[in-house]
Amino acid sequence: MTMNLSDKLPVFFIPHGGGPWNVMDDYMGDPEGYGKLSEYLKKLGQEYGQKARSLLMVSGHWEEPLPTVHFGKNPSMYYDYYGFPEFTYHLEWRAPGNSELAADVDQLLRAAGFKTAHETERGYDHGTFVPMMIAFPEAKMSTTQLSLVKDLDPAIHIAIGKALEPLRWEGVLMICSGMSYHNMRGFMSGSEYVGRVSKLFDDWLTSAVETTDPEKRNGLLIHWHQAPGALESHPRSEHLVPLFVAAGAAGNDLGHKDYSGTIMGANVSSFKFG
C-alpha cells in the first residue's frame, strides 16, 4: 500500500452527551450546551461526509472481555438509556454494517498479538447512533463497531489504537465516542462543583493530548488517574477510554482540542489527531 499523507484521515474523540439529547425539545434542559455540541457534530459530518468511505466507531458503551468486532450487515438500534419518552425508543440510524472493514479490523488486531472476538447481533448504542444521527443523518456510510476491553487498561487501548492506524489511509474515519467528564453524581451536585472539577481535569487532559511528543503524550494518558480532578471526573473510566484508542491510532500525529463546551455545567471537549 502506498501511503500519501494527504489521503490520511484524522481520528476523533468526541463527547456523545447524555441519552437521546438530540431529539429532546429542550436539549435535556441545556439548549446552549447541547446546541453548541450539535453544531460541532454537524460540521464534522459536513467536512468528512465525502472524504471518508466508512466509519469505525468505538463507543464507551460497549465493553467485552476481548476486543470484539461487530460483523453484522444491518445493525439495529440498542436503546441503552432509561426513563426517556417512548418516542426515543423508536429512533433510527440504519447505517449499513461493513463486514469487509470488520475483517480488516480483526486482522490488524490479531497481527498485533490480540485475541479477538466476533459479534453480529448487537445494535448501535447511543454512543454511536445519537452523535452520528447529527453528523451523518442520511445514515448511508457503512459502519463497523469495535468494543472496549472490560478491564479498561489505558495501555491496552492505546495499543489497540496503534494496531488500527493503517485504516486511516484506507478512507476509514475513526470516531471514538465517550465523554471527557462523566460522573453522574457530579452532574447532580450543582454547576459550581461540576464546573470546577471538570475544568481542572479538562485543562490537564488538553495539555496531555497537545503534548508534542506522541510517546510522552501516551505516557501521560496511561497515568491519567494521577491528574487533578481525574477520579472526581471519572469514577469509572469507560467514557474516557475511547480517547486512549484515538491517541494510539494517531501514531505520530499530534492532537489538539477540536471542540470545547459545557454539558449540564461540566466542561467537555473533543480532540482531533492528525
C-alpha positions as CSV (number, residue, x, y, z in Angstrom):
1,M,0.0,0.0,0.0
2,T,1.4,3.4,-1.0
3,M,0.8,5.9,1.8
4,N,0.1,9.5,0.8
5,L,-0.1,11.8,3.9
6,S,-2.7,13.9,2.1
7,D,-5.0,10.9,2.0
8,K,-4.7,10.0,5.7
9,L,-7.9,10.8,7.6
10,P,-7.8,12.1,11.2
11,V,-9.1,10.3,14.2
12,F,-11.6,11.9,16.7
13,F,-12.5,11.6,20.3
14,I,-16.0,13.2,20.7
15,P,-18.4,13.7,23.6
16,H,-21.7,12.0,22.8
17,G,-23.7,13.6,25.6
18,G,-26.4,12.1,27.7
19,G,-29.1,9.8,26.4
20,P,-31.2,10.8,23.3
21,W,-30.5,14.6,23.8
22,N,-30.6,15.2,20.1
23,V,-34.4,14.7,19.9
24,M,-35.4,16.3,23.2
25,D,-37.2,19.7,22.6
26,D,-35.3,21.4,25.4
27,Y,-32.0,19.5,24.8
28,M,-32.4,18.0,28.2
29,G,-32.6,21.4,29.9
30,D,-29.4,22.6,28.4
31,P,-30.1,24.1,25.0
32,E,-27.0,26.3,24.9
33,G,-24.5,23.5,25.8
34,Y,-26.1,20.8,23.6
35,G,-26.9,23.2,20.8
36,K,-23.2,24.0,20.6
37,L,-22.3,20.3,20.5
38,S,-24.9,19.7,17.8
39,E,-23.3,22.4,15.6
40,Y,-19.9,20.9,16.1
41,L,-21.1,17.4,15.1
42,K,-22.9,18.8,12.0
43,K,-19.7,20.5,10.9
44,L,-17.7,17.3,11.4
45,G,-20.1,15.4,9.2
46,Q,-20.1,18.1,6.5
47,E,-16.3,18.1,6.4
48,Y,-15.8,14.3,6.2
49,G,-19.0,13.0,4.6
50,Q,-17.4,13.0,1.2
51,K,-13.8,12.2,2.3
52,A,-14.5,9.0,4.2
53,R,-15.7,5.8,2.7
54,S,-16.6,4.2,6.0
55,L,-16.8,4.7,9.8
56,L,-15.1,2.8,12.6
57,M,-16.9,3.6,15.9
58,V,-15.5,2.9,19.3
59,S,-18.2,3.7,22.0
60,G,-17.7,3.9,25.7
61,H,-21.0,2.0,26.0
62,W,-19.6,-1.4,24.7
63,E,-17.3,-3.5,26.8
64,E,-16.3,-7.1,26.3
65,P,-13.6,-9.5,27.7
66,L,-11.8,-9.3,24.4
67,P,-11.7,-6.6,21.7
68,T,-14.8,-7.6,19.8
69,V,-15.6,-6.6,16.3
70,H,-19.2,-6.3,15.0
71,F,-19.7,-8.1,11.7
72,G,-23.4,-7.5,11.3
73,K,-24.7,-6.4,7.9
74,N,-27.7,-4.3,9.1
75,P,-27.3,-3.4,12.7
76,S,-30.4,-2.5,14.7
77,M,-30.7,0.1,17.4
78,Y,-29.6,-0.6,21.0
79,Y,-31.5,1.8,23.2
80,D,-29.2,1.7,26.2
81,Y,-30.8,4.6,28.2
82,Y,-33.6,4.6,30.6
83,G,-36.5,6.8,31.7
84,F,-37.0,8.8,28.5
85,P,-40.2,9.4,26.5
86,E,-41.5,6.4,24.5
87,F,-40.7,8.0,21.1
88,T,-37.0,8.0,21.9
89,Y,-37.1,4.2,21.8
90,H,-38.1,4.3,18.2
91,L,-35.2,6.4,16.8
92,E,-33.5,5.0,13.8
93,W,-30.0,5.4,12.4
94,R,-29.8,2.5,10.0
95,A,-26.3,2.8,8.6
96,P,-25.2,-0.4,6.9
97,G,-22.6,-2.6,8.5
98,N,-19.3,-3.3,6.8
99,S,-18.1,-6.9,7.1
100,E,-15.0,-6.2,4.9
101,L,-13.9,-3.4,7.3
102,A,-14.7,-5.6,10.2
103,A,-12.4,-8.3,8.8
104,D,-9.6,-5.7,8.3
105,V,-10.0,-4.5,11.9
106,D,-9.9,-8.1,13.2
107,Q,-6.8,-9.0,11.1
108,L,-4.9,-5.9,12.2
109,L,-5.6,-6.6,15.9
110,R,-4.6,-10.3,15.5
111,A,-1.4,-9.3,13.7
112,A,-0.6,-7.0,16.7
113,G,-1.0,-10.0,19.1
114,F,-4.5,-9.5,20.3
115,K,-7.0,-12.3,20.7
116,T,-10.3,-11.1,19.4
117,A,-14.0,-12.0,19.3
118,H,-16.7,-11.5,16.6
119,E,-20.3,-10.4,17.1
120,T,-23.2,-10.0,14.7
121,E,-26.3,-9.1,16.8
122,R,-25.5,-6.0,18.9
123,G,-27.1,-2.8,17.6
124,Y,-25.8,0.7,17.6
125,D,-25.7,2.0,21.1
126,H,-26.4,5.7,21.9
127,G,-22.7,6.4,22.0
128,T,-22.8,5.7,18.3
129,F,-26.3,6.4,16.9
130,V,-27.0,9.7,18.8
131,P,-24.0,11.7,17.6
132,M,-23.9,10.1,14.2
133,M,-27.6,11.0,13.6
134,I,-26.4,14.5,13.8
135,A,-23.1,14.2,11.9
136,F,-24.3,11.8,9.2
137,P,-28.2,12.0,9.2
138,E,-28.6,10.1,5.9
139,A,-27.1,7.0,7.5
140,K,-25.5,5.9,4.3
141,M,-21.9,5.5,5.3
142,S,-21.1,1.9,6.2
143,T,-20.1,1.5,9.8
144,T,-18.2,-1.0,11.9
145,Q,-18.2,-1.1,15.7
146,L,-15.3,-2.2,18.0
147,S,-15.7,-2.8,21.7
148,L,-13.6,-1.7,24.6
149,V,-11.9,-4.3,26.7
150,K,-13.6,-4.6,30.1
151,D,-10.5,-4.1,32.3
152,L,-10.3,-0.6,30.7
153,D,-6.5,-0.6,30.8
154,P,-5.2,2.5,29.2
155,A,-2.0,0.9,27.7
156,I,-4.0,-1.9,26.1
157,H,-6.4,0.5,24.5
158,I,-3.5,2.7,23.2
159,A,-2.0,-0.5,21.7
160,I,-5.4,-1.3,20.1
161,G,-5.4,2.1,18.5
162,K,-1.8,1.7,17.3
163,A,-2.8,-1.5,15.5
164,L,-5.6,0.2,13.7
165,E,-3.7,3.3,12.5
166,P,-3.3,1.9,8.9
167,L,-7.0,2.1,8.4
168,R,-6.7,5.9,8.3
169,W,-5.0,5.6,4.9
170,E,-7.9,3.5,3.6
171,G,-10.7,6.0,3.8
172,V,-11.8,4.9,7.3
173,L,-12.8,7.7,9.7
174,M,-12.3,6.5,13.2
175,I,-14.6,8.2,15.8
176,C,-14.1,7.3,19.4
177,S,-17.2,8.3,21.3
178,G,-17.2,9.0,25.1
179,M,-17.1,12.0,27.4
180,S,-14.1,13.9,28.8
181,Y,-16.2,14.3,32.0
182,H,-18.5,11.5,33.2
183,N,-19.7,11.5,36.8
184,M,-23.4,11.2,37.3
185,R,-23.3,12.2,40.9
186,G,-21.2,15.2,39.9
187,F,-23.8,16.3,37.3
188,M,-26.3,16.3,40.1
189,S,-24.1,18.2,42.6
190,G,-24.6,21.6,41.0
191,S,-22.9,23.6,38.3
192,E,-20.3,25.2,40.6
193,Y,-18.9,21.9,41.8
194,V,-19.1,20.2,38.4
195,G,-17.7,23.2,36.6
196,R,-14.7,23.5,39.0
197,V,-13.7,19.8,39.0
198,S,-14.3,19.3,35.3
199,K,-12.2,22.3,34.3
200,L,-9.3,21.0,36.4
201,F,-9.3,17.7,34.6
202,D,-10.2,19.2,31.2
203,D,-7.2,21.6,31.4
204,W,-4.9,18.7,32.2
205,L,-6.4,16.5,29.5
206,T,-5.9,19.1,26.9
207,S,-2.3,19.7,27.9
208,A,-1.7,15.9,27.7
209,V,-3.3,15.5,24.3
210,E,-1.5,18.5,22.9
211,T,1.9,17.3,24.1
212,T,4.2,17.4,21.0
213,D,6.0,14.2,21.8
214,P,3.5,11.4,21.0
215,E,5.2,8.9,23.3
216,K,5.2,11.3,26.2
217,R,1.5,12.1,25.3
218,N,0.6,8.5,25.6
219,G,2.5,8.0,28.8
220,L,0.6,10.9,30.4
221,L,-2.7,9.4,29.2
222,I,-1.7,6.0,30.7
223,H,-1.4,7.7,34.1
224,W,-4.5,9.9,33.7
225,H,-5.8,8.9,37.1
226,Q,-3.0,11.0,38.7
227,A,-4.2,14.2,37.1
228,P,-6.0,16.9,39.1
229,G,-9.7,16.2,39.3
230,A,-9.3,12.9,37.5
231,L,-11.2,10.4,39.7
232,E,-13.8,13.0,40.5
233,S,-14.4,13.4,36.7
234,H,-14.3,9.7,36.0
235,P,-15.1,7.4,39.0
236,R,-15.1,4.7,36.3
237,S,-13.2,5.3,33.1
238,E,-15.3,3.7,30.4
239,H,-16.2,7.1,28.9
240,L,-12.6,8.2,28.8
241,V,-11.0,5.0,27.4
242,P,-12.1,5.7,23.8
243,L,-9.7,8.6,23.9
244,F,-6.8,6.2,24.5
245,V,-7.8,4.3,21.4
246,A,-7.8,7.5,19.4
247,A,-4.4,8.5,20.8
248,G,-3.0,5.1,19.8
249,A,-4.4,5.4,16.3
250,A,-2.9,8.8,16.0
251,G,0.6,7.3,15.7
252,N,3.0,10.2,15.5
253,D,0.3,12.7,14.5
254,L,-0.3,15.5,17.0
255,G,-3.5,16.1,18.8
256,H,-5.4,19.2,19.6
257,K,-8.7,20.3,21.2
258,D,-11.3,20.5,18.4
259,Y,-14.3,21.5,20.5
260,S,-14.8,23.0,23.9
261,G,-18.1,23.5,25.6
262,T,-20.2,22.6,28.6
263,I,-22.9,20.0,29.2
264,M,-25.0,20.3,32.3
265,G,-22.4,22.6,33.8
266,A,-19.4,20.3,33.1
267,N,-16.6,21.2,30.8
268,V,-16.4,18.8,27.9
269,S,-14.0,18.6,24.9
270,S,-13.5,16.9,21.6
271,F,-10.0,16.0,20.4
272,K,-8.7,15.6,16.9
273,F,-5.5,13.8,15.9
274,G,-4.0,14.4,12.5
